[in-house]
Amino acid sequence: MTAQIQEQQDSVTTRAIAVFCASSQGTGEVYARTAESLGRAMAAADRPLVYGGGSKGVMGVVSGAVLEAGGHVTGVVPYAMLKAGGEVSQVEGKDMHSTNRIDLKEKGRERVETIVVHSMHERKLEMAKRSSAFICLPGGYGTLEETLEVISWLQLGIHDKPILVLNILGFYDPLRELIRNGVRAGFITARNEALVHFVDGPSAHEEHAEFDWGAAAIKALDNWKRPEHSHFYDWTVRIGGMGQGKGDAWSGA
């Protein structure tokens, strides 16, 4: 790899945002509108997208918006899903295999850089390594699990990157309350409530469909300040050896 190519890749990684979102569309138009707003704002801010690689559902909307606006997109896909023809919508069922396909040469998406990995864990790890921040849109079990895992990784010091949750129609209010309940119950240190930043939008939910969620997300990232938290682990140390250098914390995730 030449130094110029490496420099370009490093530049993409240092500005890229991993977006956790659904392979389903959701029941409200507001979710697609939010994804479009986010994709356009990321491209305008020269913020590459790293996501799960699907072309349908909210995944397809946000990646399509970035591509249409001239931005850079990287999709990370487990081989099992690629082999099966696509990521199944857990709402619409197995019939979605044929429509929610992962086609590496799909028309209009030829510029997507696709990374194929072996497992779901490797997918999350690769997305995290290639990104400088995380934005979480509404989604199902997979999206919720990704969101909680990167929060946990931040608490443990595996990464030190912003985590934003776009709280469309109050979707993530229960998560915020769950975190606060963990603080009240003595399972989460009070200062660690700040590890995740909620972007709430207008107080009137009927305004959420027209709200510029993308601009609000980029502004929140630009204004992000590292929260006060502590951890007690050096994730670069290895059995029988010294630390392996910057970035190797990910191999312990």
KEMI-598762 format. One record per residue (C-alpha): x, y, z; residue in three letters. Coordinates in Angstrom, 3 decimals, padded with zeros to 6 digits. Layout:
<rs>
px:py:pz:res
X:Y:Z:Ala
...
</rs>
This chain:
<rs>
px:py:pz:res
000.000:000.000:000.000:Met
001.410:003.375:-000.966:Thr
001.729:006.182:001.562:Ala
-000.807:008.260:-000.395:Gln
-003.463:005.532:-000.297:Ile
-002.828:004.946:003.414:Gln
-003.152:008.678:004.071:Glu
-006.488:008.767:002.202:Gln
-007.787:005.791:004.177:Gln
-006.665:007.323:007.482:Asp
-008.440:010.570:006.535:Ser
-011.682:008.674:005.858:Val
-011.456:006.792:009.166:Thr
-010.771:009.890:011.257:Thr
-013.994:011.550:009.989:Arg
-016.211:008.524:009.360:Ala
-019.350:007.895:011.379:Ile
-020.726:004.437:012.111:Ala
-024.512:004.558:011.864:Val
-026.479:001.810:013.588:Phe
-029.910:001.405:012.024:Cys
-032.516:-001.086:010.858:Ala
-032.870:-003.274:007.783:Ser
-036.602:-002.579:008.110:Ser
-038.341:000.675:007.186:Gln
-040.357:001.156:010.359:Gly
-044.006:002.151:010.533:Thr
-043.631:005.916:010.238:Gly
-042.347:008.114:007.406:Glu
-040.411:010.116:009.972:Val
-037.761:007.375:010.249:Tyr
-036.927:007.497:006.533:Ala
-036.937:011.293:006.551:Arg
-034.519:011.305:009.469:Thr
-032.210:008.866:007.688:Ala
-032.252:011.031:004.554:Glu
-031.515:014.138:006.598:Ser
-028.615:012.413:008.340:Leu
-027.136:011.068:005.107:Gly
-027.243:014.451:003.379:Arg
-025.711:016.205:006.390:Ala
-022.899:013.660:006.652:Met
-021.972:014.087:002.995:Ala
-022.107:017.896:003.282:Ala
-019.824:017.763:006.327:Ala
-017.392:015.388:004.583:Asp
-018.261:012.660:007.076:Arg
-018.052:009.198:005.436:Pro
-020.649:006.601:006.399:Leu
-019.828:003.184:007.829:Val
-022.880:000.957:008.162:Tyr
-024.172:-002.608:007.940:Gly
-024.180:-002.842:004.149:Gly
-027.878:-003.408:003.339:Gly
-029.715:-001.554:000.595:Ser
-033.247:-001.635:002.007:Lys
-034.946:-000.359:005.135:Gly
-033.416:002.535:007.060:Val
-029.974:001.159:006.093:Met
-030.771:001.709:002.434:Gly
-032.178:005.175:003.005:Val
-029.235:006.593:004.917:Val
-026.620:005.041:002.618:Ser
-028.540:006.123:-000.488:Gly
-028.724:009.701:000.776:Ala
-024.958:009.803:001.386:Val
-024.255:008.386:-002.088:Leu
-026.691:010.760:-003.804:Glu
-024.979:013.716:-002.131:Ala
-021.545:012.521:-003.281:Gly
-020.317:011.112:000.020:Gly
-018.249:008.031:000.773:His
-019.957:004.843:001.992:Val
-018.469:001.679:003.483:Thr
-020.714:-001.315:004.145:Gly
-019.598:-004.130:006.436:Val
-021.378:-007.413:005.697:Val
-021.113:-010.856:007.340:Pro
-020.463:-013.522:004.720:Tyr
-023.451:-015.610:005.863:Ala
-025.791:-012.746:004.961:Met
-024.058:-012.164:001.650:Leu
-024.285:-015.886:000.838:Lys
-027.977:-015.978:001.778:Ala
-028.750:-013.083:-000.548:Gly
-029.513:-010.397:001.986:Gly
-030.325:-009.388:005.532:Glu
-033.803:-010.525:006.533:Val
-036.223:-007.908:007.803:Ser
-037.258:-009.240:011.194:Gln
-040.627:-007.522:010.776:Val
-041.522:-008.611:007.242:Glu
-039.968:-012.058:007.423:Gly
-037.951:-014.400:005.246:Lys
-039.612:-013.282:002.034:Asp
-037.515:-010.130:002.309:Met
-034.420:-012.151:001.321:His
-035.150:-011.498:-002.330:Ser
-035.756:-007.768:-001.937:Thr
-033.413:-006.741:000.878:Asn
-030.484:-008.148:-001.038:Arg
-026.815:-007.400:-000.677:Ile
-025.644:-007.030:-004.263:Asp
-022.037:-005.921:-004.598:Leu
-022.760:-004.607:-008.112:Lys
-026.228:-003.180:-007.492:Glu
-027.036:-000.343:-009.883:Lys
-026.626:003.045:-008.276:Gly
-024.541:001.673:-005.419:Arg
-021.351:000.795:-007.276:Glu
-019.375:003.303:-005.196:Arg
-020.092:001.504:-001.937:Val
-016.908:-000.006:-000.508:Glu
-017.982:-003.398:000.825:Thr
-016.021:-005.222:003.527:Ile
-016.959:-008.883:003.993:Val
-016.345:-010.409:007.434:Val
-016.980:-013.788:009.044:His
-019.290:-012.949:011.939:Ser
-021.626:-010.397:013.481:Met
-019.003:-009.653:016.118:His
-016.405:-008.942:013.419:Glu
-018.928:-006.694:011.688:Arg
-019.327:-004.517:014.777:Lys
-015.603:-004.502:015.422:Leu
-014.779:-003.491:011.846:Glu
-017.382:-000.716:011.891:Met
-015.963:000.610:015.150:Ala
-012.362:000.513:013.930:Lys
-013.256:002.418:010.755:Arg
-015.187:005.190:012.516:Ser
-014.572:008.246:014.659:Ser
-018.087:008.408:016.132:Ala
-021.332:006.450:016.457:Phe
-024.866:007.588:015.641:Ile
-027.780:005.374:016.611:Cys
-031.122:005.571:014.798:Leu
-034.267:003.697:015.882:Pro
-034.121:-000.027:015.169:Gly
-034.718:-003.509:016.507:Gly
-032.720:-005.917:018.642:Tyr
-029.598:-005.648:016.472:Gly
-029.540:-001.849:016.598:Thr
-030.195:-001.827:020.333:Leu
-027.421:-004.370:020.916:Glu
-024.928:-002.370:018.821:Glu
-025.805:000.800:020.702:Thr
-025.403:-000.755:024.144:Leu
-022.163:-002.478:023.178:Glu
-020.392:000.703:022.065:Val
-021.601:002.423:025.256:Ile
-020.117:-000.441:027.264:Ser
-016.877:-000.264:025.272:Trp
-016.638:003.467:026.020:Leu
-017.175:002.842:029.731:Gln
-014.393:000.237:029.707:Leu
-011.994:002.456:027.766:Gly
-011.879:000.265:024.653:Ile
-012.650:003.387:022.619:His
-013.011:007.091:023.338:Asp
-015.447:008.227:020.635:Lys
-018.736:010.153:020.701:Pro
-022.004:008.191:020.855:Ile
-025.135:010.018:019.725:Leu
-028.663:008.650:019.940:Val
-031.262:010.332:017.693:Leu
-034.368:010.211:019.852:Asn
-037.006:010.408:017.121:Ile
-040.558:010.534:018.519:Leu
-039.068:009.684:021.918:Gly
-038.073:006.227:020.642:Phe
-035.079:006.086:022.985:Tyr
-036.784:007.587:026.060:Asp
-036.978:004.079:027.627:Pro
-033.217:003.635:027.121:Leu
-032.477:006.938:028.824:Arg
-034.744:005.973:031.714:Glu
-033.134:002.514:031.901:Leu
-029.698:004.137:032.221:Ile
-030.979:006.487:034.919:Arg
-032.579:003.555:036.701:Asn
-029.192:001.809:036.614:Gly
-027.672:004.885:038.264:Val
-030.393:004.992:040.935:Arg
-029.970:001.291:041.625:Ala
-026.219:001.632:042.010:Gly
-025.172:-000.346:038.917:Phe
-024.004:002.621:036.815:Ile
-021.730:005.383:038.111:Thr
-023.616:008.685:037.981:Ala
-021.046:010.407:035.780:Arg
-021.277:007.599:033.228:Asn
-024.819:008.643:032.342:Glu
-023.065:011.207:030.120:Ala
-021.319:008.534:028.025:Leu
-024.222:008.648:025.570:Val
-025.648:011.902:024.199:His
-029.344:012.036:023.298:Phe
-030.400:014.344:020.458:Val
-034.073:014.978:021.218:Asp
-035.296:017.343:018.522:Gly
-038.356:019.569:019.049:Pro
-040.449:019.038:022.167:Ser
-043.527:018.716:019.917:Ala
-043.321:015.298:018.261:His
-045.467:016.427:015.328:Glu
-042.517:018.587:014.256:Glu
-040.072:015.675:014.123:His
-040.788:014.708:010.491:Ala
-039.691:018.153:009.262:Glu
-036.862:018.638:011.744:Phe
-033.312:018.638:010.322:Asp
-031.979:015.719:012.355:Trp
-028.835:015.516:010.254:Gly
-027.770:019.090:010.968:Ala
-028.560:018.592:014.668:Ala
-026.439:015.415:014.750:Ala
-023.431:017.023:013.058:Ile
-023.701:020.045:015.382:Lys
-023.791:017.736:018.398:Ala
-020.677:015.933:017.147:Leu
-018.849:019.206:016.520:Asp
-019.705:020.379:020.055:Asn
-019.012:017.038:021.740:Trp
-016.761:017.139:024.767:Lys
-015.202:014.000:026.166:Arg
-017.238:013.026:029.234:Pro
-015.570:012.586:032.573:Glu
-015.225:008.886:033.167:His
-012.581:006.468:034.369:Ser
-011.502:002.951:033.583:His
-008.786:000.716:034.901:Phe
-007.701:-001.359:031.931:Tyr
-004.944:-001.171:029.357:Asp
-006.460:-002.981:026.382:Trp
-003.164:-003.045:024.480:Thr
-001.504:-005.522:026.872:Val
-001.229:-009.121:025.741:Arg
-000.568:-012.399:027.506:Ile
003.187:-012.831:027.836:Gly
004.019:-009.520:026.165:Gly
003.977:-005.758:026.296:Met
001.398:-003.438:024.751:Gly
001.043:-003.765:021.003:Gln
000.624:-000.076:020.220:Gly
-002.105:002.376:019.330:Lys
-005.336:000.934:018.022:Gly
-004.784:-002.606:019.256:Asp
-007.344:-002.101:022.007:Ala
-009.938:-003.212:019.435:Trp
-008.629:-006.751:019.311:Ser
-009.648:-007.067:022.950:Gly
-013.209:-005.896:022.307:Ala
</rs>
